[in-house]
Amino acid sequence: MRLMVASVLGMIMFGAVQVILPVSLDALGSDLNLNFEQRGLLVALRMGALTLCLLAVGYFGERSGKRHVLFWGLVVIGVSQAMIARGAGYPQLQVAMIVAGLGFGVFEALVNPIVAQLHPTNSARALNIINGLFSVGLVAGALAAGELLQAGHSWRLGFGYWTLPPLICAVLYMTRRYPPLPVQIEGHTQVEEIRRFARTPLFWVLVGCMVLGGGCEGGLTSWSPNFVAEELGASARAGAWTTILYGGFMAVGRFAAGSLLARIRPATLMAGSALLCALATGALAFAHTLWSAYVLFALGGLFVACFWPTLLSMGSDHISCGSTTLFALLGAAGVAGCTLVPWAIGALGDIFGLRGAVMVLPAALIGLIVLLFVATRMLKHEHQAPAG
């Protein structure tokens, strides 16, 4: 019970601390005279450090001592928020973003497999719900940061206020009641597990899906408030409300997906969502009013919602149940997408403007639909194999 409470609060905190940067990015960039590419690089540095730490923790995550790893990872998140709040210039912020990414990587590597291990017979529903709480955190963090900016406070204050919550979550995770380690049960080492994954074609298809699906989620999260600020001249509060609507509808999408997956195949749900998300993000090229942007980003959040947790559950169901190593590898692929897509949007935004740059999103979603079709064919052959 304590682990689930810690995971619920931890996921809300995780969403909140991640969204403060995109909500504050326009004010931060104006304060430090940063162009779009430099702003996108801050997001990329944080995500790059997250990826490296995620892989390292995932590799060793099947061993005992998770509570200590989670404790110190969450402490690092709290410290990084203070570092960002006190960063004197762009180089100091770059270092702080790397530190933040390391703490994020620890939490990302362990929280989803812990939840999957606690719910081995219904991981898809559990993962969609716990990741739906991440979206609730996006809303809370965006609302707090946006209101502070609207009131005329420095962007630094939004980071400073979120120094304490990660430390509270760190204390909650210091319990001995963790689920058994899957690798000990199966008798596999991490190296043997990774080799087995690498020989599984479905694993590589899911890796590609995570890159594209995670990249679209990261692109929408990172650039939605900046899109309305730069392209539509919106205020800081309006930019924050773009993220609030996006995160709120993402939460609804994840909670709904948890129920829909009892009746719809995961790949079918994701393919339909990808098509609708491609239409919504493609329509951003024609959004010339704040309300139209609100609607399209809300729809983007609703339809992008199911990708990350449902892809993780597919890996858990069809490759290795609750494996921290598998979740880390798939999570790293998703984070790689969250690194590349926001950076690409920023780089293209300097050339074509953000209205043209966000067309990266529908292009990635079309690629995701193709890979989901491939995954469906693989699973169909897998189910037919015994009859042959």
DAGI-V618097 format. One record per residue. N is the residue number from 1. RES is the residue in three letters. SS is DSSP state (H for helix, E for strand, L for the rest). PHI is phi in whole degrees, -180 to 180 (none if undefined). Layout:
# DAGI-V618097
n/res/ss/phi
N/RES/SS/PHI
N/RES/SS/PHI
This chain:
# DAGI-V618097
n/res/ss/phi
1/MET/L/none
2/ARG/H/-63
3/LEU/H/-64
4/MET/H/-69
5/VAL/H/-62
6/ALA/H/-62
7/SER/H/-70
8/VAL/H/-62
9/LEU/H/-66
10/GLY/H/-64
11/MET/H/-68
12/ILE/H/-63
13/MET/H/-61
14/PHE/H/-61
15/GLY/H/-66
16/ALA/H/-66
17/VAL/H/-70
18/GLN/H/-74
19/VAL/H/-85
20/ILE/H/-59
21/LEU/H/-62
22/PRO/H/-62
23/VAL/H/-66
24/SER/H/-92
25/LEU/H/-64
26/ASP/H/-67
27/ALA/H/-67
28/LEU/H/-62
29/GLY/H/-64
30/SER/H/-67
31/ASP/H/-65
32/LEU/H/-104
33/ASN/L/58
34/LEU/L/-102
35/ASN/L/-83
36/PHE/H/-61
37/GLU/H/-65
38/GLN/H/-66
39/ARG/H/-66
40/GLY/H/-63
41/LEU/H/-67
42/LEU/H/-61
43/VAL/H/-63
44/ALA/H/-65
45/LEU/H/-63
46/ARG/H/-63
47/MET/H/-71
48/GLY/H/-64
49/ALA/H/-65
50/LEU/H/-59
51/THR/H/-62
52/LEU/H/-63
53/CYS/H/-68
54/LEU/H/-58
55/LEU/H/-67
56/ALA/H/-65
57/VAL/H/-68
58/GLY/H/-61
59/TYR/H/-65
60/PHE/H/-98
61/GLY/L/-73
62/GLU/L/-81
63/ARG/L/-91
64/SER/L/-72
65/GLY/L/95
66/LYS/H/-60
67/ARG/H/-62
68/HIS/H/-72
69/VAL/H/-64
70/LEU/H/-63
71/PHE/H/-57
72/TRP/H/-72
73/GLY/H/-63
74/LEU/H/-71
75/VAL/H/-61
76/VAL/H/-62
77/ILE/H/-60
78/GLY/H/-61
79/VAL/H/-63
80/SER/H/-65
81/GLN/H/-63
82/ALA/H/-67
83/MET/H/-64
84/ILE/H/-66
85/ALA/H/-61
86/ARG/H/-104
87/GLY/L/-60
88/ALA/L/-79
89/GLY/L/-162
90/TYR/H/-61
91/PRO/H/-61
92/GLN/H/-66
93/LEU/H/-67
94/GLN/H/-61
95/VAL/H/-63
96/ALA/H/-62
97/MET/H/-66
98/ILE/H/-65
99/VAL/H/-61
100/ALA/H/-59
101/GLY/H/-61
102/LEU/H/-64
103/GLY/H/-66
104/PHE/H/-60
105/GLY/H/-62
106/VAL/H/-62
107/PHE/H/-66
108/GLU/H/-61
109/ALA/H/-68
110/LEU/H/-109
111/VAL/H/-69
112/ASN/H/-66
113/PRO/H/-64
114/ILE/H/-62
115/VAL/H/-64
116/ALA/H/-64
117/GLN/H/-70
118/LEU/H/-74
119/HIS/L/-131
120/PRO/L/-66
121/THR/L/-95
122/ASN/L/-147
123/SER/H/-68
124/ALA/H/-61
125/ARG/H/-66
126/ALA/H/-63
127/LEU/H/-71
128/ASN/H/-66
129/ILE/H/-68
130/ILE/H/-66
131/ASN/H/-77
132/GLY/H/-64
133/LEU/H/-69
134/PHE/H/-58
135/SER/H/-67
136/VAL/H/-61
137/GLY/H/-64
138/LEU/H/-57
139/VAL/H/-65
140/ALA/H/-63
141/GLY/H/-67
142/ALA/H/-67
143/LEU/H/-63
144/ALA/H/-65
145/ALA/H/-67
146/GLY/H/-64
147/GLU/H/-68
148/LEU/H/-64
149/LEU/H/-66
150/GLN/H/-64
151/ALA/L/-78
152/GLY/L/94
153/HIS/L/-78
154/SER/L/-67
155/TRP/H/-60
156/ARG/H/-66
157/LEU/H/-65
158/GLY/H/-61
159/PHE/H/-73
160/GLY/H/-61
161/TYR/L/-67
162/TRP/L/-102
163/THR/L/-79
164/LEU/H/-78
165/PRO/H/-53
166/PRO/H/-61
167/LEU/H/-70
168/ILE/H/-64
169/CYS/H/-63
170/ALA/H/-59
171/VAL/H/-65
172/LEU/H/-63
173/TYR/L/-77
174/MET/L/-83
175/THR/L/-129
176/ARG/L/-89
177/ARG/L/-90
178/TYR/L/-99
179/PRO/L/-65
180/PRO/L/-60
181/LEU/L/-85
182/PRO/H/-58
183/VAL/H/-66
184/GLN/H/-66
185/ILE/H/-69
186/GLU/H/-84
187/GLY/L/76
188/HIS/L/-104
189/THR/L/-91
190/GLN/H/-62
191/VAL/H/-63
192/GLU/H/-64
193/GLU/H/-62
194/ILE/H/-63
195/ARG/H/-63
196/ARG/H/-65
197/PHE/H/-61
198/ALA/H/-64
199/ARG/L/-88
200/THR/L/-102
201/PRO/H/-56
202/LEU/H/-59
203/PHE/H/-58
204/TRP/H/-70
205/VAL/H/-66
206/LEU/H/-66
207/VAL/H/-60
208/GLY/H/-62
209/CYS/H/-64
210/MET/H/-66
211/VAL/H/-60
212/LEU/H/-75
213/GLY/H/-68
214/GLY/H/-65
215/GLY/H/-63
216/CYS/H/-67
217/GLU/H/-63
218/GLY/H/-65
219/GLY/H/-65
220/LEU/H/-68
221/THR/H/-64
222/SER/H/-76
223/TRP/H/-114
224/SER/H/-61
225/PRO/H/-68
226/ASN/H/-73
227/PHE/H/-61
228/VAL/H/-72
229/ALA/H/-72
230/GLU/H/-82
231/GLU/H/-89
232/LEU/H/-119
233/GLY/L/66
234/ALA/L/-78
235/SER/L/-80
236/ALA/H/-61
237/ARG/H/-65
238/ALA/H/-64
239/GLY/H/-63
240/ALA/H/-64
241/TRP/H/-67
242/THR/H/-62
243/THR/H/-68
244/ILE/H/-62
245/LEU/H/-65
246/TYR/H/-60
247/GLY/H/-67
248/GLY/H/-63
249/PHE/H/-72
250/MET/H/-65
251/ALA/H/-60
252/VAL/H/-59
253/GLY/H/-61
254/ARG/H/-74
255/PHE/H/-64
256/ALA/H/-67
257/ALA/H/-61
258/GLY/H/-58
259/SER/H/-84
260/LEU/H/-65
261/LEU/L/-68
262/ALA/L/-75
263/ARG/L/-122
264/ILE/L/-123
265/ARG/L/-64
266/PRO/H/-54
267/ALA/H/-65
268/THR/H/-66
269/LEU/H/-60
270/MET/H/-70
271/ALA/H/-65
272/GLY/H/-63
273/SER/H/-65
274/ALA/H/-64
275/LEU/H/-64
276/LEU/H/-67
277/CYS/H/-68
278/ALA/H/-63
279/LEU/H/-66
280/ALA/H/-66
281/THR/H/-72
282/GLY/H/-66
283/ALA/H/-71
284/LEU/H/-60
285/ALA/H/-62
286/PHE/H/-112
287/ALA/L/-84
288/HIS/L/-117
289/THR/L/-127
290/LEU/H/-63
291/TRP/H/-68
292/SER/H/-66
293/ALA/H/-65
294/TYR/H/-54
295/VAL/H/-63
296/LEU/H/-69
297/PHE/H/-71
298/ALA/H/-62
299/LEU/H/-65
300/GLY/H/-59
301/GLY/H/-64
302/LEU/H/-61
303/PHE/H/-88
304/VAL/H/-83
305/ALA/L/-59
306/CYS/H/-79
307/PHE/H/-61
308/TRP/H/-59
309/PRO/H/-66
310/THR/H/-73
311/LEU/H/-65
312/LEU/H/-62
313/SER/H/-68
314/MET/H/-63
315/GLY/H/-63
316/SER/H/-66
317/ASP/H/-75
318/HIS/H/-112
319/ILE/L/-121
320/SER/L/-161
321/CYS/L/-69
322/GLY/L/68
323/SER/L/-72
324/THR/H/-63
325/THR/H/-63
326/LEU/H/-64
327/PHE/H/-63
328/ALA/H/-66
329/LEU/H/-66
330/LEU/H/-68
331/GLY/H/-62
332/ALA/H/-63
333/ALA/H/-65
334/GLY/H/-64
335/VAL/H/-68
336/ALA/H/-59
337/GLY/H/-64
338/CYS/H/-67
339/THR/H/-84
340/LEU/H/-74
341/VAL/H/-67
342/PRO/H/-61
343/TRP/H/-64
344/ALA/H/-63
345/ILE/H/-63
346/GLY/H/-64
347/ALA/H/-65
348/LEU/H/-71
349/GLY/H/-64
350/ASP/H/-67
351/ILE/H/-95
352/PHE/H/-110
353/GLY/L/86
354/LEU/H/-66
355/ARG/H/-61
356/GLY/H/-78
357/ALA/H/-67
358/VAL/L/-70
359/MET/H/-70
360/VAL/H/-59
361/LEU/H/-65
362/PRO/H/-63
363/ALA/H/-63
364/ALA/H/-65
365/LEU/H/-68
366/ILE/H/-64
367/GLY/H/-61
368/LEU/H/-63
369/ILE/H/-60
370/VAL/H/-61
371/LEU/H/-67
372/LEU/H/-66
373/PHE/H/-63
374/VAL/H/-62
375/ALA/H/-61
376/THR/H/-62
377/ARG/H/-63
378/MET/H/-64
379/LEU/H/-68
380/LYS/H/-64
381/HIS/H/-65
382/GLU/H/-63
383/HIS/H/-75
384/GLN/H/-84
385/ALA/H/-57
386/PRO/L/-60
387/ALA/L/-69
388/GLY/L/-76
